[in-house]
Amino acid sequence: MTLTFIGHGYVGLVTACVFADFGNEVYVLGHTPEKIDKLKKGNPIIYEPGLEELLKRNLIAGRIKFTLDYKDCISKSDIIFIAVGTPMSSNGEADLTSVFDVTEKISSHLKNGYTVVACKSTVPVETNDKIRDIINKNITSKKIEFDVASCPEFLREGSAVNDTFNPDRIVIGTDSKRAKDLLLELHKPINGKRITTNIASAEITKYASNAMLATKISFANLFSEFSEKTGADVEAIMTAVGLDKRIGRSFLYPGIGFGGSCLPKDVNALVHITEQHGVDSSLFKSINKINIQARERFIDKVISNVKLGSRICIWGLSFKPNTDDIREAPSIYIIRELLNKGYKLNVYDPVSLDNVKMVFKDKISYFENQYKALKDCAGLCILTEWNQFKEADFKKVKKYLKNVIIFDGRNIYDPRRMKSLGFKYLSVGRSLL
Protein backbone atom coordinates (compact mmCIF):
# COMPACT_ATOMS: atom_id res chain seq x y z
CA MET A 1 0.00 0.00 0.00
CA THR A 2 0.94 3.65 -0.27
CA LEU A 3 0.70 5.51 3.02
CA THR A 4 1.20 9.07 4.18
CA PHE A 5 1.97 10.04 7.77
CA ILE A 6 1.44 13.69 8.59
CA GLY A 7 3.75 14.41 11.52
CA HIS A 8 7.18 13.00 12.31
CA GLY A 9 7.26 12.87 16.09
CA TYR A 10 7.43 9.74 18.22
CA VAL A 11 4.17 8.41 16.78
CA GLY A 12 4.36 9.44 13.14
CA LEU A 13 8.02 8.70 12.47
CA VAL A 14 8.23 5.39 14.34
CA THR A 15 5.00 4.04 12.85
CA ALA A 16 5.99 5.20 9.36
CA CYS A 17 9.34 3.42 9.61
CA VAL A 18 7.70 0.21 10.82
CA PHE A 19 5.17 0.13 7.98
CA ALA A 20 7.94 0.93 5.49
CA ASP A 21 9.89 -2.01 6.89
CA PHE A 22 6.95 -4.25 5.95
CA GLY A 23 7.32 -3.19 2.31
CA ASN A 24 4.81 -0.38 1.99
CA GLU A 25 5.57 2.84 0.13
CA VAL A 26 5.53 5.44 2.89
CA TYR A 27 5.57 9.23 2.77
CA VAL A 28 6.18 11.36 5.84
CA LEU A 29 4.88 14.89 5.55
CA GLY A 30 6.21 17.73 7.70
CA HIS A 31 6.26 21.52 7.71
CA THR A 32 9.78 22.38 8.91
CA PRO A 33 12.42 22.32 6.14
CA GLU A 34 15.35 21.83 8.54
CA LYS A 35 13.77 18.76 10.12
CA ILE A 36 12.78 17.23 6.80
CA ASP A 37 16.34 17.69 5.53
CA LYS A 38 17.73 15.89 8.59
CA LEU A 39 15.25 13.04 8.19
CA LYS A 40 16.20 12.63 4.54
CA LYS A 41 19.80 12.15 5.69
CA GLY A 42 18.85 9.48 8.23
CA ASN A 43 18.82 11.69 11.32
CA PRO A 44 15.65 10.77 13.26
CA ILE A 45 15.76 14.09 15.22
CA ILE A 46 14.41 12.41 18.34
CA TYR A 47 16.28 9.97 20.57
CA GLU A 48 14.63 6.56 20.47
CA PRO A 49 16.53 3.25 20.73
CA GLY A 50 16.62 1.39 17.40
CA LEU A 51 14.94 4.16 15.40
CA GLU A 52 17.98 5.49 13.54
CA GLU A 53 18.91 2.04 12.24
CA LEU A 54 15.31 1.39 11.16
CA LEU A 55 15.08 4.76 9.43
CA LYS A 56 18.34 4.37 7.52
CA ARG A 57 17.46 0.85 6.40
CA ASN A 58 14.24 2.01 4.80
CA LEU A 59 15.78 5.14 3.30
CA ILE A 60 18.39 3.01 1.56
CA ALA A 61 15.65 0.66 0.34
CA GLY A 62 13.67 3.62 -0.99
CA ARG A 63 10.55 2.67 0.94
CA ILE A 64 10.26 5.88 2.98
CA LYS A 65 10.31 9.44 1.66
CA PHE A 66 10.09 12.80 3.42
CA THR A 67 8.37 15.82 1.98
CA LEU A 68 6.95 19.27 2.73
CA ASP A 69 4.46 19.17 -0.13
CA TYR A 70 0.96 17.73 0.17
CA LYS A 71 0.85 17.34 -3.61
CA ASP A 72 3.71 14.83 -3.43
CA CYS A 73 1.83 12.26 -1.43
CA ILE A 74 -1.83 12.78 -0.54
CA SER A 75 -3.26 11.96 -3.98
CA LYS A 76 -1.09 8.82 -4.18
CA SER A 77 -2.08 7.37 -0.81
CA ASP A 78 -4.45 4.58 0.08
CA ILE A 79 -4.37 5.55 3.75
CA ILE A 80 -3.44 8.91 5.29
CA PHE A 81 -2.53 8.93 8.98
CA ILE A 82 -2.86 12.15 10.96
CA ALA A 83 -0.14 12.01 13.61
CA VAL A 84 0.31 15.63 14.67
CA GLY A 85 0.53 16.90 18.22
CA THR A 86 -2.48 17.75 20.35
CA PRO A 87 -0.73 19.70 23.12
CA MET A 88 -2.34 20.94 26.28
CA SER A 89 -3.74 24.45 25.89
CA SER A 90 -3.54 27.07 28.63
CA ASN A 91 -6.83 25.90 30.16
CA GLY A 92 -5.93 22.20 30.00
CA GLU A 93 -8.01 21.28 26.96
CA ALA A 94 -6.51 19.46 23.97
CA ASP A 95 -5.38 21.94 21.31
CA LEU A 96 -6.70 20.56 18.01
CA THR A 97 -5.41 23.39 15.83
CA SER A 98 -2.89 21.21 13.99
CA VAL A 99 -5.36 18.36 13.49
CA PHE A 100 -7.91 20.61 11.80
CA ASP A 101 -5.27 22.52 9.85
CA VAL A 102 -3.84 19.39 8.22
CA THR A 103 -7.37 18.09 7.59
CA GLU A 104 -8.13 21.20 5.55
CA LYS A 105 -4.99 20.61 3.50
CA ILE A 106 -5.71 16.90 3.05
CA SER A 107 -9.16 17.65 1.66
CA SER A 108 -7.66 19.81 -1.09
CA HIS A 109 -5.48 16.99 -2.44
CA LEU A 110 -7.50 13.78 -2.11
CA LYS A 111 -7.47 11.59 -5.20
CA ASN A 112 -10.41 10.57 -7.32
CA GLY A 113 -11.14 7.17 -5.91
CA TYR A 114 -11.07 5.84 -2.35
CA THR A 115 -8.89 6.94 0.60
CA VAL A 116 -9.00 6.27 4.33
CA VAL A 117 -8.11 9.21 6.58
CA ALA A 118 -7.08 7.69 9.91
CA CYS A 119 -6.33 9.76 12.99
CA LYS A 120 -3.50 8.49 15.21
CA SER A 121 -3.34 11.72 17.20
CA THR A 122 -4.93 11.56 20.64
CA VAL A 123 -8.15 13.54 20.23
CA PRO A 124 -11.34 14.07 22.25
CA VAL A 125 -14.43 12.06 21.37
CA GLU A 126 -16.30 13.45 18.33
CA THR A 127 -13.13 14.93 16.79
CA ASN A 128 -13.16 12.46 13.91
CA ASP A 129 -16.73 13.53 13.15
CA LYS A 130 -15.39 17.06 12.72
CA ILE A 131 -12.58 15.75 10.50
CA ARG A 132 -15.20 14.12 8.28
CA ASP A 133 -17.23 17.34 8.17
CA ILE A 134 -14.18 19.42 7.18
CA ILE A 135 -13.31 17.08 4.33
CA ASN A 136 -16.89 16.92 3.08
CA LYS A 137 -17.07 20.70 3.14
CA ASN A 138 -13.89 21.14 1.10
CA ILE A 139 -13.86 18.40 -1.53
CA THR A 140 -15.17 19.43 -4.93
CA SER A 141 -15.12 16.25 -7.03
CA LYS A 142 -17.91 13.69 -6.80
CA LYS A 143 -15.33 11.05 -7.74
CA ILE A 144 -13.59 11.41 -4.39
CA GLU A 145 -14.55 8.73 -1.89
CA PHE A 146 -13.21 8.61 1.67
CA ASP A 147 -13.83 7.27 5.13
CA VAL A 148 -12.43 8.36 8.45
CA ALA A 149 -11.09 6.13 11.18
CA SER A 150 -9.57 6.42 14.63
CA CYS A 151 -6.40 4.34 15.09
CA PRO A 152 -4.90 5.41 18.43
CA GLU A 153 -1.30 4.50 19.25
CA PHE A 154 -0.11 2.85 22.45
CA LEU A 155 3.66 3.02 22.09
CA ARG A 156 5.93 3.97 24.97
CA GLU A 157 8.77 6.39 24.49
CA GLY A 158 12.02 4.55 25.08
CA SER A 159 10.61 1.33 23.62
CA ALA A 160 8.53 2.79 20.77
CA VAL A 161 10.05 0.70 17.98
CA ASN A 162 9.46 -2.61 19.74
CA ASP A 163 6.00 -1.52 20.87
CA THR A 164 5.02 -0.73 17.28
CA PHE A 165 6.31 -4.05 15.94
CA ASN A 166 4.78 -5.96 18.88
CA PRO A 167 1.83 -4.04 20.32
CA ASP A 168 -0.44 -5.37 23.05
CA ARG A 169 -3.42 -4.40 20.92
CA ILE A 170 -4.38 -2.71 17.68
CA VAL A 171 -7.49 -0.56 17.97
CA ILE A 172 -9.37 0.34 14.80
CA GLY A 173 -12.41 2.53 15.13
CA THR A 174 -14.54 3.22 12.08
CA ASP A 175 -18.16 3.10 10.94
CA SER A 176 -17.11 1.77 7.52
CA LYS A 177 -16.55 -1.90 6.73
CA ARG A 178 -14.46 -0.88 3.73
CA ALA A 179 -12.13 1.21 5.90
CA LYS A 180 -11.99 -1.50 8.58
CA ASP A 181 -11.01 -4.17 6.05
CA LEU A 182 -8.29 -1.97 4.53
CA LEU A 183 -6.80 -1.13 7.94
CA LEU A 184 -6.90 -4.76 9.03
CA GLU A 185 -5.10 -5.73 5.82
CA LEU A 186 -2.42 -3.12 6.50
CA HIS A 187 -1.85 -4.43 10.02
CA LYS A 188 -1.64 -8.12 9.03
CA PRO A 189 2.15 -8.38 9.53
CA ILE A 190 1.90 -6.99 13.08
CA ASN A 191 1.15 -9.19 16.06
CA GLY A 192 -1.33 -7.99 18.65
CA LYS A 193 -4.98 -8.40 19.59
CA ARG A 194 -7.30 -6.65 17.12
CA ILE A 195 -10.06 -4.52 18.58
CA THR A 196 -12.50 -3.18 15.99
CA THR A 197 -15.11 -0.77 17.21
CA ASN A 198 -16.87 2.46 16.38
CA ILE A 199 -15.02 5.78 16.21
CA ALA A 200 -16.15 7.16 19.57
CA SER A 201 -14.99 4.05 21.42
CA ALA A 202 -11.56 4.17 19.78
CA GLU A 203 -11.16 7.86 20.61
CA ILE A 204 -12.03 7.28 24.27
CA THR A 205 -9.91 4.11 24.56
CA LYS A 206 -6.66 6.06 24.27
CA TYR A 207 -7.69 8.47 27.02
CA ALA A 208 -8.96 5.65 29.20
CA SER A 209 -5.66 3.77 28.88
CA ASN A 210 -3.56 6.77 29.84
CA ALA A 211 -5.90 7.71 32.66
CA MET A 212 -5.56 4.22 34.13
CA LEU A 213 -1.75 4.41 34.00
CA ALA A 214 -1.78 7.87 35.59
CA THR A 215 -4.18 6.60 38.26
CA LYS A 216 -1.82 3.79 39.24
CA ILE A 217 1.11 6.20 39.55
CA SER A 218 -0.88 8.66 41.65
CA PHE A 219 -2.23 5.77 43.75
CA ALA A 220 1.34 4.71 44.54
CA ASN A 221 2.30 8.29 45.37
CA LEU A 222 -0.66 8.73 47.68
CA PHE A 223 0.43 5.65 49.61
CA SER A 224 4.04 6.87 49.61
CA GLU A 225 2.92 9.92 51.60
CA PHE A 226 0.84 7.72 53.88
CA SER A 227 3.86 5.43 54.39
CA GLU A 228 6.21 8.28 55.26
CA LYS A 229 3.83 9.50 57.95
CA THR A 230 3.36 6.06 59.50
CA GLY A 231 6.80 4.44 59.21
CA ALA A 232 5.63 1.99 56.56
CA ASP A 233 7.56 0.97 53.44
CA VAL A 234 5.67 1.85 50.27
CA GLU A 235 7.84 -0.44 48.12
CA ALA A 236 6.84 -3.46 50.21
CA ILE A 237 3.21 -2.37 50.09
CA MET A 238 3.17 -1.91 46.30
CA THR A 239 4.99 -5.21 45.76
CA ALA A 240 2.39 -7.02 47.82
CA VAL A 241 -0.50 -5.23 46.12
CA GLY A 242 1.02 -5.86 42.69
CA LEU A 243 1.22 -9.61 43.27
CA ASP A 244 -2.55 -9.66 43.03
CA LYS A 245 -3.05 -10.84 39.43
CA ARG A 246 -6.08 -8.59 39.12
CA ILE A 247 -3.87 -5.54 39.70
CA GLY A 248 -0.23 -6.19 38.73
CA ARG A 249 2.83 -4.16 39.71
CA SER A 250 3.18 -2.23 36.44
CA PHE A 251 3.04 1.55 37.04
CA LEU A 252 2.58 1.07 40.80
CA TYR A 253 5.86 2.90 41.40
CA PRO A 254 6.03 5.87 43.74
CA GLY A 255 8.28 8.78 42.92
CA ILE A 256 8.05 12.38 41.79
CA GLY A 257 5.06 11.87 39.55
CA PHE A 258 4.35 11.25 35.89
CA GLY A 259 5.38 13.45 32.99
CA GLY A 260 5.87 13.25 29.25
CA SER A 261 3.77 14.23 26.29
CA CYS A 262 0.80 11.97 27.05
CA LEU A 263 -0.28 11.35 30.63
CA PRO A 264 -0.38 14.97 31.90
CA LYS A 265 -2.14 16.41 28.87
CA ASP A 266 -4.55 13.49 28.50
CA VAL A 267 -5.64 13.54 32.13
CA ASN A 268 -6.15 17.31 31.92
CA ALA A 269 -8.07 16.92 28.68
CA LEU A 270 -10.31 14.30 30.30
CA VAL A 271 -11.32 16.81 32.97
CA HIS A 272 -12.74 19.02 30.22
CA ILE A 273 -14.09 16.25 27.99
CA THR A 274 -16.06 14.58 30.79
CA GLU A 275 -17.40 17.88 32.12
CA GLN A 276 -18.57 18.86 28.64
CA HIS A 277 -20.59 15.64 28.54
CA GLY A 278 -21.99 16.00 32.05
CA VAL A 279 -19.76 13.33 33.61
CA ASP A 280 -18.10 13.73 37.03
CA SER A 281 -14.43 14.71 36.52
CA SER A 282 -13.34 14.60 40.17
CA LEU A 283 -11.25 11.42 39.73
CA PHE A 284 -9.10 13.05 37.04
CA LYS A 285 -8.70 16.24 39.08
CA SER A 286 -7.51 14.17 42.05
CA ILE A 287 -4.99 12.29 39.87
CA ASN A 288 -3.45 15.60 38.84
CA LYS A 289 -3.49 17.00 42.37
CA ILE A 290 -1.66 13.97 43.80
CA ASN A 291 0.87 14.11 40.95
CA ILE A 292 1.81 17.71 41.73
CA GLN A 293 1.90 17.03 45.47
CA ALA A 294 4.48 14.27 44.88
CA ARG A 295 6.84 16.82 43.34
CA GLU A 296 6.19 19.35 46.06
CA ARG A 297 6.96 16.84 48.82
CA PHE A 298 10.27 16.07 47.12
CA ILE A 299 11.14 19.77 46.99
CA ASP A 300 10.20 20.15 50.67
CA LYS A 301 12.71 17.41 51.55
CA VAL A 302 15.45 19.30 49.76
CA ILE A 303 14.58 22.58 51.45
CA SER A 304 14.44 20.92 54.87
CA ASN A 305 17.89 19.38 54.49
CA VAL A 306 19.95 21.73 52.33
CA LYS A 307 20.58 25.38 53.15
CA LEU A 308 18.96 27.89 50.82
CA GLY A 309 21.45 29.26 48.31
CA SER A 310 23.53 26.08 48.24
CA ARG A 311 24.56 24.31 45.05
CA ILE A 312 22.73 21.06 44.31
CA CYS A 313 23.40 18.39 41.69
CA ILE A 314 20.62 16.81 39.64
CA TRP A 315 21.01 13.49 37.85
CA GLY A 316 18.32 12.81 35.25
CA LEU A 317 16.26 15.35 33.32
CA SER A 318 14.15 13.43 30.81
CA PHE A 319 10.69 12.41 32.02
CA LYS A 320 11.73 8.73 31.84
CA PRO A 321 14.84 6.73 30.83
CA ASN A 322 15.76 5.99 27.20
CA THR A 323 14.33 9.20 25.80
CA ASP A 324 15.42 12.82 25.46
CA ASP A 325 11.85 14.06 25.92
CA ILE A 326 11.44 16.65 28.67
CA ARG A 327 7.84 17.62 27.98
CA GLU A 328 6.04 17.96 31.31
CA ALA A 329 9.03 16.25 32.94
CA PRO A 330 9.02 16.44 36.76
CA SER A 331 12.61 17.70 36.52
CA ILE A 332 11.49 20.92 34.82
CA TYR A 333 9.01 21.67 37.60
CA ILE A 334 11.53 20.84 40.32
CA ILE A 335 14.34 22.87 38.73
CA ARG A 336 12.09 25.92 38.43
CA GLU A 337 11.04 25.69 42.06
CA LEU A 338 14.58 25.19 43.35
CA LEU A 339 15.81 28.15 41.30
CA ASN A 340 12.98 30.26 42.70
CA LYS A 341 14.14 29.31 46.20
CA GLY A 342 17.64 30.55 45.40
CA TYR A 343 19.50 27.26 44.89
CA LYS A 344 22.30 26.92 42.34
CA LEU A 345 22.06 23.82 40.17
CA ASN A 346 24.45 21.48 38.37
CA VAL A 347 22.63 19.09 36.03
CA TYR A 348 23.49 15.93 34.11
CA ASP A 349 21.52 13.67 31.77
CA PRO A 350 22.81 11.18 29.18
CA VAL A 351 20.78 12.55 26.24
CA SER A 352 18.54 15.51 27.09
CA LEU A 353 20.95 18.30 28.05
CA ASP A 354 20.41 20.18 24.80
CA ASN A 355 16.64 20.19 25.30
CA VAL A 356 17.00 21.48 28.85
CA LYS A 357 19.38 24.23 27.70
CA MET A 358 16.61 25.54 25.48
CA VAL A 359 14.42 25.96 28.57
CA PHE A 360 16.83 27.28 31.22
CA LYS A 361 19.65 28.80 29.14
CA ASP A 362 22.43 29.94 31.50
CA LYS A 363 20.35 29.77 34.68
CA ILE A 364 21.86 26.38 35.54
CA SER A 365 25.21 24.64 34.94
CA TYR A 366 25.38 21.69 32.52
CA PHE A 367 27.79 18.76 32.72
CA GLU A 368 28.72 15.96 30.33
CA ASN A 369 30.00 13.79 33.18
CA GLN A 370 27.74 12.72 36.03
CA TYR A 371 30.51 12.75 38.64
CA LYS A 372 31.98 16.12 37.71
CA ALA A 373 28.50 17.54 38.12
CA LEU A 374 28.70 16.67 41.84
CA LYS A 375 31.62 18.98 42.59
CA ASP A 376 30.94 21.52 45.37
CA CYS A 377 27.33 20.38 45.69
CA ALA A 378 25.53 20.09 49.01
CA GLY A 379 23.33 17.25 47.85
CA LEU A 380 22.37 15.01 44.94
CA CYS A 381 18.85 14.73 43.52
CA ILE A 382 17.99 11.75 41.29
CA LEU A 383 15.03 12.56 39.07
CA THR A 384 15.25 9.95 36.28
CA GLU A 385 16.06 6.27 36.79
CA TRP A 386 18.69 5.84 34.06
CA ASN A 387 20.51 2.49 34.39
CA GLN A 388 23.90 4.16 34.75
CA PHE A 389 22.72 5.80 37.98
CA LYS A 390 21.71 2.44 39.44
CA GLU A 391 25.32 1.26 39.38
CA ALA A 392 26.94 4.52 40.44
CA ASP A 393 30.46 4.64 41.87
CA PHE A 394 29.64 5.78 45.39
CA LYS A 395 33.29 6.38 46.23
CA LYS A 396 33.31 9.08 43.58
CA VAL A 397 29.97 10.40 44.77
CA LYS A 398 31.31 10.79 48.32
CA LYS A 399 34.55 12.30 47.01
CA TYR A 400 32.85 15.13 45.13
CA LEU A 401 29.81 15.93 47.27
CA LYS A 402 30.28 18.51 50.02
CA ASN A 403 27.45 16.92 52.00
CA VAL A 404 26.83 13.20 51.49
CA ILE A 405 23.07 13.42 51.12
CA ILE A 406 21.04 11.89 48.31
CA PHE A 407 17.42 12.71 47.48
CA ASP A 408 16.19 9.78 45.43
CA GLY A 409 13.01 10.61 43.55
CA ARG A 410 12.88 7.18 41.90
CA ASN A 411 13.79 4.77 44.75
CA ILE A 412 16.63 3.17 42.81
CA TYR A 413 18.85 2.38 45.83
CA ASP A 414 18.52 0.14 48.87
CA PRO A 415 18.17 2.36 51.97
CA ARG A 416 20.17 -0.09 54.13
CA ARG A 417 23.06 -0.13 51.70
CA MET A 418 23.09 3.66 51.45
CA LYS A 419 23.17 3.94 55.22
CA SER A 420 26.07 1.47 55.43
CA LEU A 421 27.99 3.58 52.88
CA GLY A 422 27.60 6.64 55.08
CA PHE A 423 24.98 8.54 53.10
CA LYS A 424 21.98 10.38 54.39
CA TYR A 425 19.47 8.92 52.01
CA LEU A 426 15.98 10.32 51.49
CA SER A 427 13.79 8.34 49.09
CA VAL A 428 10.03 8.23 48.49
CA GLY A 429 7.68 6.46 50.89
CA ARG A 430 10.38 4.51 52.72
CA SER A 431 11.54 4.86 56.31
CA LEU A 432 14.79 6.71 56.96
CA LEU A 433 16.28 3.70 58.81
TIKOL-11947 format. One line per field, with one value per residue (C-alpha): residue in three letters; x, y, z. Coordinates in steps of 0.5 Angstrom, whole numbers, plus 500, padded with zeros to 3 digits. Example, Ala and Ser with C-alpha at 12.3 -4.5 7.8 and 13.67 -1.06 7.14 Angstrom:
// TIKOL-11947
r	(ala	ser)
xx	(525	527)
yy	(491	498)
zz	(516	514)
This chain:
// TIKOL-11947
r	(met	thr	leu	thr	phe	ile	gly	his	gly	tyr	val	gly	leu	val	thr	ala	cys	val	phe	ala	asp	phe	gly	asn	glu	val	tyr	val	leu	gly	his	thr	pro	glu	lys	ile	asp	lys	leu	lys	lys	gly	asn	pro	ile	ile	tyr	glu	pro	gly	leu	glu	glu	leu	leu	lys	arg	asn	leu	ile	ala	gly	arg	ile	lys	phe	thr	leu	asp	tyr	lys	asp	cys	ile	ser	lys	ser	asp	ile	ile	phe	ile	ala	val	gly	thr	pro	met	ser	ser	asn	gly	glu	ala	asp	leu	thr	ser	val	phe	asp	val	thr	glu	lys	ile	ser	ser	his	leu	lys	asn	gly	tyr	thr	val	val	ala	cys	lys	ser	thr	val	pro	val	glu	thr	asn	asp	lys	ile	arg	asp	ile	ile	asn	lys	asn	ile	thr	ser	lys	lys	ile	glu	phe	asp	val	ala	ser	cys	pro	glu	phe	leu	arg	glu	gly	ser	ala	val	asn	asp	thr	phe	asn	pro	asp	arg	ile	val	ile	gly	thr	asp	ser	lys	arg	ala	lys	asp	leu	leu	leu	glu	leu	his	lys	pro	ile	asn	gly	lys	arg	ile	thr	thr	asn	ile	ala	ser	ala	glu	ile	thr	lys	tyr	ala	ser	asn	ala	met	leu	ala	thr	lys	ile	ser	phe	ala	asn	leu	phe	ser	glu	phe	ser	glu	lys	thr	gly	ala	asp	val	glu	ala	ile	met	thr	ala	val	gly	leu	asp	lys	arg	ile	gly	arg	ser	phe	leu	tyr	pro	gly	ile	gly	phe	gly	gly	ser	cys	leu	pro	lys	asp	val	asn	ala	leu	val	his	ile	thr	glu	gln	his	gly	val	asp	ser	ser	leu	phe	lys	ser	ile	asn	lys	ile	asn	ile	gln	ala	arg	glu	arg	phe	ile	asp	lys	val	ile	ser	asn	val	lys	leu	gly	ser	arg	ile	cys	ile	trp	gly	leu	ser	phe	lys	pro	asn	thr	asp	asp	ile	arg	glu	ala	pro	ser	ile	tyr	ile	ile	arg	glu	leu	leu	asn	lys	gly	tyr	lys	leu	asn	val	tyr	asp	pro	val	ser	leu	asp	asn	val	lys	met	val	phe	lys	asp	lys	ile	ser	tyr	phe	glu	asn	gln	tyr	lys	ala	leu	lys	asp	cys	ala	gly	leu	cys	ile	leu	thr	glu	trp	asn	gln	phe	lys	glu	ala	asp	phe	lys	lys	val	lys	lys	tyr	leu	lys	asn	val	ile	ile	phe	asp	gly	arg	asn	ile	tyr	asp	pro	arg	arg	met	lys	ser	leu	gly	phe	lys	tyr	leu	ser	val	gly	arg	ser	leu	leu)
xx	(500	502	501	502	504	503	507	514	515	515	508	509	516	516	510	512	519	515	510	516	520	514	515	510	511	511	511	512	510	512	513	520	525	531	528	526	533	535	531	532	540	538	538	531	532	529	533	529	533	533	530	536	538	531	530	537	535	528	532	537	531	527	521	521	521	520	517	514	509	502	502	507	504	496	493	498	496	491	491	493	495	494	500	501	501	495	499	495	493	493	486	488	484	487	489	487	489	494	489	484	489	492	485	484	490	489	482	485	489	485	485	479	478	478	482	482	484	486	487	493	493	490	484	477	471	467	474	474	467	469	475	470	466	472	473	466	466	472	472	470	470	464	469	473	471	474	472	475	478	481	487	490	497	500	507	512	518	524	521	517	520	519	512	510	513	510	504	499	493	491	485	481	475	471	464	466	467	471	476	476	478	483	486	486	490	495	496	497	504	504	502	497	490	485	480	475	470	466	470	468	470	477	478	476	480	487	485	482	489	493	488	489	496	496	492	496	502	498	496	503	505	499	501	508	506	502	508	512	508	507	514	511	515	511	516	514	506	506	510	505	499	502	502	495	494	488	492	500	506	506	506	505	512	512	517	516	510	509	511	512	508	502	499	499	496	491	489	488	484	479	477	475	472	468	465	463	459	456	460	464	471	473	477	482	483	485	490	493	493	497	502	504	504	509	514	512	514	521	522	520	525	531	529	529	536	540	541	538	543	547	549	545	547	541	542	537	533	528	521	523	530	532	529	531	524	523	516	512	518	518	525	523	518	523	529	524	522	529	532	526	528	535	539	545	544	549	545	547	543	546	542	537	542	541	533	534	539	533	529	534	539	545	541	544	550	551	556	557	560	555	561	564	557	557	563	562	555	551	547	545	538	536	530	531	532	537	541	548	545	543	551	554	561	559	567	567	560	563	569	566	560	561	555	554	546	542	535	532	526	526	528	533	538	537	536	540	546	546	546	552	556	555	550	544	539	532	528	520	515	521	523	530	533)
yy	(500	507	511	518	520	527	529	526	526	519	517	519	517	511	508	510	507	500	500	502	496	492	494	499	506	511	518	523	530	535	543	545	545	544	538	534	535	532	526	525	524	519	523	522	528	525	520	513	506	503	508	511	504	503	510	509	502	504	510	506	501	507	505	512	519	526	532	539	538	535	535	530	525	526	524	518	515	509	511	518	518	524	524	531	534	535	539	542	549	554	552	544	543	539	544	541	547	542	537	541	545	539	536	542	541	534	535	540	534	528	523	521	514	512	514	513	518	515	520	517	523	523	527	528	524	527	530	525	527	534	532	528	535	539	534	534	541	542	537	539	532	527	522	523	517	517	515	517	512	513	509	511	509	506	506	508	513	509	503	506	501	495	497	499	492	488	492	489	491	495	499	501	505	506	506	504	496	498	502	497	492	496	498	490	489	494	491	484	483	486	482	484	483	487	491	494	498	505	512	514	508	508	516	515	508	512	517	511	508	514	515	508	509	516	513	508	512	517	512	509	517	517	511	514	520	515	511	517	519	512	509	504	502	504	499	493	495	496	490	486	490	488	481	481	478	483	489	488	492	496	503	502	506	512	518	525	524	522	527	526	528	524	523	530	533	527	527	535	534	529	534	538	533	529	536	538	531	532	527	527	529	529	523	526	532	528	525	531	534	528	528	535	534	529	534	539	534	532	540	540	535	539	545	542	539	543	551	556	559	552	549	542	537	534	527	526	531	527	525	517	513	512	518	526	528	533	535	536	533	533	535	542	543	542	546	552	551	550	556	561	559	561	555	554	548	543	538	532	527	522	525	531	537	540	540	543	548	551	552	555	558	560	560	553	549	543	538	532	528	525	526	532	535	533	538	543	541	540	534	530	529	524	525	520	513	512	505	508	512	505	503	509	509	512	513	518	521	522	525	530	532	537	534	526	527	524	525	520	521	514	510	506	505	500	505	500	500	507	508	503	507	513	517	521	518	521	517	516	513	509	510	513	507)
zz	(500	499	506	508	516	517	523	525	532	536	534	526	525	529	526	519	519	522	516	511	514	512	505	504	500	506	506	512	511	515	515	518	512	517	520	514	511	517	516	509	511	516	523	527	530	537	541	541	541	535	531	527	524	522	519	515	513	510	507	503	501	498	502	506	503	507	504	505	500	500	493	493	497	499	492	492	498	500	508	511	518	522	527	529	536	541	546	553	552	557	560	560	554	548	543	536	532	528	527	524	520	516	515	511	507	506	503	498	495	496	490	485	488	495	501	509	513	520	526	530	534	541	540	544	543	537	534	528	526	525	521	517	516	514	509	506	506	502	497	490	486	486	485	491	496	503	510	517	522	529	530	537	538	545	544	550	549	550	547	542	536	539	542	535	532	538	541	546	542	535	536	530	530	524	522	515	513	507	512	517	512	509	516	518	512	513	520	518	519	526	532	537	539	534	537	532	534	533	532	539	543	540	541	549	549	549	554	558	558	560	565	568	568	571	577	578	579	583	587	589	591	595	599	599	603	608	609	611	616	619	618	613	607	601	596	600	600	593	592	596	592	585	587	586	579	578	579	577	579	573	574	582	583	587	586	584	579	572	566	559	553	554	561	564	558	557	564	564	557	561	566	560	556	562	564	557	557	564	567	574	573	580	579	574	578	584	580	578	585	588	582	583	591	590	587	592	598	594	594	601	603	600	603	610	609	605	606	602	597	596	590	589	583	579	576	571	567	562	564	564	562	554	552	551	552	557	556	563	566	574	573	570	575	581	577	577	584	587	583	585	592	591	590	585	580	577	572	568	564	558	552	554	556	550	551	558	555	551	557	562	558	563	569	571	570	565	565	561	566	572	577	575	576	584	585	591	591	598	596	590	587	583	578	573	574	568	569	570	576	579	579	581	584	591	592	587	590	597	594	590	595	600	604	603	602	597	595	591	587	584	590	586	592	598	604	608	603	603	610	611	606	610	606	609	604	603	598	597	602	605	613	614	618)
